[in-house]
Amino acid sequence: MRFFKYTFSFLLIIQSFHLFGQETEKDSMLRLMQYERDSARVVELLNEIGWELKVSQPDSAKAYLTRSIEIAERKELWDAQADAYNYIGILESIRDNVDEASDNWEASLQIRIDIEDKKGQAKIYNNLGILYKNKNDFTKAIQYYRQAELIYEELNNPVKAGNLSYNIAKLYDEFGHFSQAIEYTYKYLNNLEERSSLEGLDEEELFDLKSSEADAYNLLGTVKYSLGRNTEAKQAYLKSLAISNSLNDANQLANVFNNLGNLYSSFSWNYKRNALLDRAIAFQDSSIAFYNKSLDLRKELDDSDHLDRLQFNIATCERDKGLFYKEKGDERLFQRKMVIAEKELERLRNLWNEASDELRIIQVNNALFEVYLAQNKKQNAFEALNISSSLAEKNESEWYIQRSLEDYSKYYKAIGQYEQALEYSERYNLYRYEKINEKRIQDNEKQAALYLDQKNIREIERKKEDLKLSNLKLRNSYIYISIAIFSCIIFIFLFVRFRRLHTQIQGLLLNILPPSVVRRIQKDASDDCATNFESATILFSDFAGFTAISAQIPPDQLLGYLNKFFTAFDEIISEEGIERIKTIGDAYMCVAGVPDEYTDHANRMIRAAFKMRAAVDKLNTEHRKQGIPEFKIRIGINSGPVSGGIVGVKKYAYDVWGDAVNVASRMESNAMIGSINISEDTYGLVEQELHTLKEQYVFETVVRKGVQVKGKGAMDMYSFK
């Protein structure tokens, strides 16, 4: 008995030591807080306890954080109070309480704004972007992501700014806004190139940059594929595949194989349309092979999140093969493939309905519509189509709205209601060609050209650095030779050569940058010339229907015609003392009052706009005689505060930015063909000048009230026709 008594006592002692060792950090902090007299330290400890308990004991965590907020409010500890609100926001987002998470993050954000904490603001904007992205609220997610991106750019944090550019690009792609997706993908690629050119990067940093580049090209391929530009999509995917192979990056390889599966499935439909059904079936088999490669990699990575999506892709391939077999007259294989596809797709629909994943629900109902219609299950097909169509409208997804219009046409044709089928077919064509593709293709080409231009600028900068180094070596060698007999001759030669190079570099800089900016960077090479301007006027112009014109004219001739217009514009704005900022494709941008400030910037710009329109009319008159299509200009102008400077770390390109620039772009995109469209802010500055211009030009003023402008709401405009 004594033995058991001692043994039991010993076990109790051991257990006591074990429990003592299990004492949590929370208990330690609570005990420390009892003796702490410093309010700032008490609030800090409460925040730490709340953060530690946010998952395991969320109610207790919230109580501690709420107490922290009360003390911080009383003691005016604003930074700590903002942290507490932020932690409650994270806690509520984990609990899926969107409204409460949003309210607490908004409270934290307001404090960060009041105390001018830019870094803290960016973090909260990013948190809000993630919150609404996960809830499929595209508009709010984009709004918050962009705010965070702008702040990180302002703070010169290229890593976080670049990551946000990528997130924004993915969000635009996911919701079918492909033009903006391409814009932000190229912006991200530029960001990666600039970061890669920095010195002192270690192997891990270089690996991460290459991996990110592979990811960006993979995303670019996906967007091109969504636009039906399959050859360009394949090129982008193969770039991503080559980089991922070189890095042995299994996750990225799985992504690319999945996307190549999508692409080859699309290729198979091209063969089907050309009645090459055996080739079409073979490409579907290749597509399934790519999907299975991706599936194997996902299993190795234990990545269950992607497995259902890959099963969905394989099911759609089985469906498509069934449709091809039906067209070949093989009813047995048709029915077999349809049963396989229907069973798997209905399983996935139930799964995604439970998860309330609206984009996946759209996709799976689109796929089931085809299966049901092929099997003559018309009521099922109609129900699936109605679900996908209503969710596409709700999420403002251009791609799936377009797809729904096409599917309604198929459905009404299948049930013999040919008038409705024709109506939806016409709506589909109108939506596809007029609302999406023409403007989108033009924008995509501009973004690609801008990306290449920026690459060329970086290459020029590298060559300039090499040239400087080469000239330095040459000058040193001549100095050594000058010690000899020919010192005088060599000195003259070097002086002449130096003057020539100096003149060339000076001319190059003046072609790229405004003279006042050149003078500033010559005094201080590290000066980015960043300046805020209280008031300036910005003009954007482009040519309506430029895509159609470019299809009729050989590229070399088209470039010559554009050069004529832009040369005329350059001469006009030079007369008015206006600075050209850049041209992208057929678009032209200039600004008055920057970088040299003057008060009559709006008057100068409106005079320039009328002269530009007159120059276009004159050149079009000449072109008509030669049988050349007319170039119809649209001009948009806005006035307001802007910022200007040399953007980037080593980039010799002067640019302006700010909300006034964005509004000027919106004025141009909302302009009527052949008109000058100005904002209410500009109109107030040029009203007197317009009376003078009426003596020289014949025009009609159209007051446009409450025009809906993307991202700005209703705006008043004035158009001169």
Sequence and secondary structure as in RCSB ss.txt:
>XXXX:A:sequence
MRFFKYTFSFLLIIQSFHLFGQETEKDSMLRLMQYERDSARVVELLNEIGWELKVSQPDSAKAYLTRSIEIAERK
ELWDAQADAYNYIGILESIRDNVDEASDNWEASLQIRIDIEDKKGQAKIYNNLGILYKNKNDFTKAIQYYRQAEL
IYEELNNPVKAGNLSYNIAKLYDEFGHFSQAIEYTYKYLNNLEERSSLEGLDEEELFDLKSSEADAYNLLGTVKY
SLGRNTEAKQAYLKSLAISNSLNDANQLANVFNNLGNLYSSFSWNYKRNALLDRAIAFQDSSIAFYNKSLDLRKE
LDDSDHLDRLQFNIATCERDKGLFYKEKGDERLFQRKMVIAEKELERLRNLWNEASDELRIIQVNNALFEVYLAQ
NKKQNAFEALNISSSLAEKNESEWYIQRSLEDYSKYYKAIGQYEQALEYSERYNLYRYEKINEKRIQDNEKQAAL
YLDQKNIREIERKKEDLKLSNLKLRNSYIYISIAIFSCIIFIFLFVRFRRLHTQIQGLLLNILPPSVVRRIQKDA
SDDCATNFESATILFSDFAGFTAISAQIPPDQLLGYLNKFFTAFDEIISEEGIERIKTIGDAYMCVAGVPDEYTD
HANRMIRAAFKMRAAVDKLNTEHRKQGIPEFKIRIGINSGPVSGGIVGVKKYAYDVWGDAVNVASRMESNAMIGS
INISEDTYGLVEQELHTLKEQYVFETVVRKGVQVKGKGAMDMYSFK
>XXXX:A:secstr
 HHHHHHHHHHHHHHHHHHHHT  HHHHHHHHHHT   HHHHHHHHHHHHHHHTTTSHHHHHHHHHHHHHHHHHH
T HHHHHHHHHHHHHHHHHTT HHHHHHHHHHHHHHHHHTT HHHHHHHHHHHHHHHHHTT HHHHHHHHHHHHH
HHHHTT HHHHHHHHHHHHHHHHHTT HHHHHHHHHHHHHHHHHHHTSSS  HHHHHHHHHHHHHHHHHHHHHHH
HTT HHHHHHHHHHHHHHHHHHT HHHHHHHHHHHHHHHHHHHHHHHHTT HHHHHHHHHHHHHHHHHHHHHHHH
TT GGGHHHHHHHHHHHHHHHHHHHHHHT HHHHHHHHHHHHHHHHHHHHHHHHHT HHHHHHHHHHHHHHHHHT
T HHHHHHHHHHHHHHHHHTT HHHHHHHHHHHHHHHHHTT HHHHHHHHHHHHIIIIIIIIHHHHHHHHHHHHH
HHHHHHHHHHHHHHHHHHHHHHHHHHHHHHHHTSTTHHHHHHHHHHHHHHHHHHHHHHHHHHS HHHHHHHHH T
T    EEEEEEEEEEEEEETHHHHHHHS HHHHHHHHHHHHHHHHHHHHHHT EEEEEETTEEEEEESSSS  TT
HHHHHHHHHHHHHHHHHHHHHHHHHTT    EEEEEEEEEEEEEEE SSS   EEEESHHHHHHHHHHHT  TT 
EEEEHHHHHHHHHHHHHHTTT    EEEEEEEEETTTEEEEEEEE 
